[in-house]
Amino acid sequence: MADVGVGSDHSKRPHWSWRRWRNRKAADPRFQSWASRFALTRGIARRDGERLFDLVAGFVHSQALLALVELDILRIALDEVQGVEALAFRTGIDAQRLEVLLRAAVALGLMERAAGGYQTARLGAALLGVPGLEKMIGHHKVLYGDLSDPVALLKGRTETELARFWPYVFGAGGAVDPAVTATYSDLMAETQTLVAEETLRMVSFAGARHLLDIGGGTGVFLAEVAKAHPELALTLFDLPAVVSGAAARFDAAGLTDRARIVAGSFCDDPLPEGADAISLVRVLYDHRDETVAALLAKVFGALPPGGRVVISEPMSGGARPERAGDAYFAFYCMAMQTGRVRSADKVGALLHQAGFEKIAGRDAGRPFVTSVVTAAKPL
């Protein structure tokens, strides 16, 4: 598997002149005016205009969403219609100002107008049903701060808020503040349930005896795997400050006898032994290529012949860029300052470099949640 190169010379291809003509027409205000009136093109012109406006207004839309979440309005209005005055009293916001937010929520499909006020719409209710999504929306304040000057970020800002929020990416020494550790551990745990669910739709651990989850946080992924595979032995490996919450989770799930917890850093410490399957869930995209290459070499060495590795994380679309991986997670990783979003082909190339075979990308039903690449150590 290999990425399609992006630096090749396309200038001699026949369609290049068509693209130049098309772009010059689209960039001509007079053509735009004509296209918006002509019967055969006005539908396209309108759709393009709406898409451009959504891009321009996107930040305002996301801030309206943040306000709805912080004020808990979607949950308050989930079961019954809420009047504006009642919501104003409950939130401490002037009724006229609050109605601006409520009307915006209707326009965005998150709420519905009803006799007597407003009620949460199906899309708003679905938001509440996604594990960790509300916390992630609140957490976006940090990302938006780092993106307030996107050109400066692209040029290499020396310090970002996200780098301080995710200190573990700098190694064991980075996660020293208990308050910070607790914050990012809670966020990871909340969102990991959905990632685990999607991963287990694409991958089965049937036939494996012992699964090692590297960078597994407080054990959410292993707890979900344990439900599907009750005979599987489990080992969790992560930083000492992170795994402290795993014991209580495993105890509550009745996994104390099946699950072992090992504290350490995959950058500095040897990996636990004994597993014939290893999972890396939302780990690789936090780190640079050289760190990932070193980790995959360790994974290869820790597995027996025929052992499997499962990599699950958001990925780039590669030769066909897509919205989740290339227009969101790529910038998130850039703000973290250490990692990068990779395509399935790039992940496969790193696995091949480490010695793995049978490298395969799994069809992702919800790539905005996660994508999966699997591989095996040769027999």
N, C-alpha and C positions, 0 to 999 in steps of 0.2 A: 504494500500500500504506500502511496506517495502522494504528496500534495501536487496539484497542478501549479506550475510556475506562474507567477504574476508579472514577471519582468520580461516576458517574451515580446518580440516585435510584431505588433498587429497592423502596422501602418500599411503593409502591402496587401492586406486582405481586401477583396472586392467590396465588402460591405462597409468599409471605412468611409468611403465617399458618401454613402447613403446616411451614415450617422452624422457626418459633418453637415450635410444639407438639412437633415431633420433638426439638428440642434440649433442651427442658425435660424431656421424658421420659428422654432419654439421660443427662441430668445428675442424675437422681433415683436415689439409691442403692437405694431400694426397688424401683424399676422394673428396675434392673440385676440385682438379686438374682432377681426373678421371671423376667426374660428369660433368665437363665442356666439356668433349670430348665425352662421351657416348651418343648415339643418343636419348635414352629415358629420359635422365636427363639434357641434356645440355640446353634445353629451360628453365627449372626451374632454373638452375644455372645462366643463363644469366639474367633472370628477378630478381632474388635475388640480383645479382651483381648491376644491374641498380638501384634497390630500395636503396641498401646500399650507392651507390655513391650519389644518390639524397639527402640522409640524411646527408652525409658528406659535400656535396657542398651546402646544403640548405641556409646557411648564406650568401654565396657569391651570390646566386641567389636573395635573398631578398635585398641585397645591390645594385645589378644591377637594380632591380625594383625601389628602392628608388631613385637612380640617374636618371632614366627615368622620374619619377614623379617630382623631384625637378627641372630638366631641362625643364620640360613641353614638352618633345619630342613627346610623344604619341599624344598630342593635336595638336602640330605643324604639324605632319605628318598625321593627321586624314583624310584630304580631298584630298591631292595630294602627289605624290612622292617628297621626299626631298633628294638632293644631300649631300654627306658627307661634302664637303667644305662649302656649305651654312649653314649646321647645325653647323659646327665647328665655323664659324664666328658668328652665332647667340648665341651660348652657351659660346663662349670664351674658348673652349677646343681644344687642338691640334687635327688635323684631324685623325692622326694615333691612338691616344688614344680613340677618340670618336668612331672610327670604331670598336674598341674592344667592346665597350658597345653596339653598334648597332647589331653586329653579335651575341652577347649574347642575345639580345632581340629577334632576329630571332630564336635562338636555344630554347628559352623559350616560343615561340609561341606568343609573344606580338607584333612583327613586321614581315614584309615580305620584302624580297628583290625584287626589281623591276627595270626595265630598268631606269638607271639614278640615282639610289639610293635606298632609303628605304621608306616604308609606313607602317602605323599602321595596324596590323592584326585585325581580328574580336575579338580575346580575349582582345587585348589592347583597342579596342574601347568599349568593354563591361565594362572594368575597369572604363573608363571615365563615363559610364552611371550609375554606382552604387553610390547613394548619400553618400557622406562622406568618400568614400574609399580612395581617394587621401590624405585627411587630416589624416586618420587613418594610412596610410603608412608613412607619414611624422612623425606622433606622435610615431611611433615605435622606433625612436631613443632613446626615454626615456626607453622603455621596454628593448631594446637590451643592454643598459648600465647596467641595473639591472641584466641582464642575462649573463654579461661578465664573471662572476664567478658563474656558476649555483650551484656548490656544496656549496659555501658560502651562497647562497640564500636559498637552501634547509636546511642548518643548522641553519638558522634564522638570517640573516643580520639585524642589528639594525635599519638601515635607508636606504630607497630606494628613487629613483627619482619619481617613480609612486606614492608613498605615499604623496609626496609634490605636485604632479600634481593634485591628487584627494583629496583635503583636506576635502571635505564635509563628507567623510566617518567617520571622527572623531567627527562629530556632528556640531552643528551650529557654535561653536567657531572655527572650522577649516577653514571655508571659509571667511577669512577676507581680503585677498589681492584682490582688484578689478581686477588687471591684470590677476592673476591666475584664478579667477572666470570666467572672460570673456573668457579665453582660453578654459577651460574645458566645459563651457556652449556652446560655438560655436561648439566644437567637438561633444558633445552630440546631439545638434540640427541637425547637418549635418547627423549623422548616425541614428537618431531616426526615420526618415521618412521610411526607409527600414524596421525597426523593426515594426513600426505601420502597414505598408502594410501587412507584413507577419502575424502579430497577428490577424488582421481583416479577414484574410482568414480562420483562425481557430476558431474564436470566433465571435458571434453576440451579440450585446447588445439590441436586440429587446426585448421588454417587460419591460426593465428598464426605470425608470423615471429620475434618477439623478445619474451621474457617478462622483465619486471622484477619481482623479489620484494622488496618493501619490508619491512624489519624481519626479514630472512631468516636472521639469526643466522649459524651456521657452514655454511649452504648445504644442509641436509638436504632441504628441500622441493625445491629446484632439482635436486639430484642425482636425486631420485625422478622428477621430471617429465622429466628428460633421458633416462631409460630408456624412457619411453613415447613420447617425441617426439624422435628422434635428430637431426632437422634444425633444431630450435628453438634460436635464439641465446638466451643467458641473461645476466642482469645481477643481481647481488646488491647490495643497498643496506642498510647498517646502521651502527651506531656503530663508530668505529675500534677500541675495545677488544673488540668482539664479533666482527668479521669476520676477525680475525687467524687464527682457526682454519679459515677457509674454503678458503684456498689449498691446504693439505695434503689436504683432502677432495676438492677438484676434481681435484687432481693424481692422487690414488689412483684416482679414477673415470674418468680419461682425459678430463677436461672442460676442461683448461687452455686449449685453443684456442677453446672454445665459450663459456666463462663468464668474464664480467668482474666484478671486485669493485670497488665504489665505497664508500668510507667517508664517512659523514656522518650528520646528524640530520635527519629529515624535518620536525622542528619549526623548524630554523634554516637549513637548506641547501636549494637547489633540487634537485628530483629529477633523476636521470640521464635523458637524452633518448634517443629512438630506439626505444622499446618500443611495440608495438601491443597488448600485453596486460600487465596489472599484477595481481599477487597480493598480498593482505594476509592473512597466515595468523597467527591469534592475535595480532592487533595492535590492532584497534579497541577490544576490551573492556578493554584496559589503560588507556584514556584517557577523559577527560571529553568531553561532547558538543561543546564548542567546539573542542577539539583535533581531534576526529574530523572535524568539519565543515571545518576548515581543511585537514586532510590530504586529504579527498576532493576539495576544490576544487583542490588541487595535482595530484592524480591525474587529474582531468578535464582540466586544462590540459596535462598531459604526454602525454596520449593523442591520437592522430590521430582524425579522424572515423571512426566505426565500431569504434574500439578497445574492448577489453573489460576489465572489472575483475572479479576473483574475490575474495570475502571468505569466509574459512573460519575459524570459531571456535565454541566452545560458545555457545549462544544460549538466551534465555528462551523459555518456551512461550507468552508473550504472554497472550492472553485465556484460555488453558488452561495455567496453571503446571504445570511438570513437574519431576521430582526432580533431574535433573542440572543444568539451567540455573538453576532457581529455588531449590533447596534445597541446592545446593553451590557452584556457580561464582559465584552472586550474593554469597554471604558471602565467598568467596575474594577477589573484586574489592574488596569493601568493606574488607577487611583490608589490601589493597594501597594503599588510600587515594586512588587516582587514577581508577580506571575504573568500569565498570558492565557487567553483562550486559544485552544488548539482545535483543529479539525480532527475528525476520526482518522483521516489518513495520516496526519502528523503524529497523533498518538500511536498509530500502528507502526510508523517508521521508528519511533523511539523504542517500542516493544521489540521490533525486529533487531534493532541495534543491540539490545540487551540479550538477545539470543532466543526469544520466543518464536513460536510458530503457530499455525492455525489461528491467525489474527483475523478477527471478524467484528465488524460494526453491527449492532443490533438496531432494527427499525424502531425509532423512538415515536411512541404515540403522542407524547407531549414534550417536544424538544426544549420548550421553555422551562421545563422542570429539570430534565436531565437527558443525556444520551449515554450509550454504553458501548464500550469496546472490550472484547474478551480475547484471551490468548492462552496458550498452553506451553509448558516446558517440554522439549522433545524427550521421547522415551529413551 
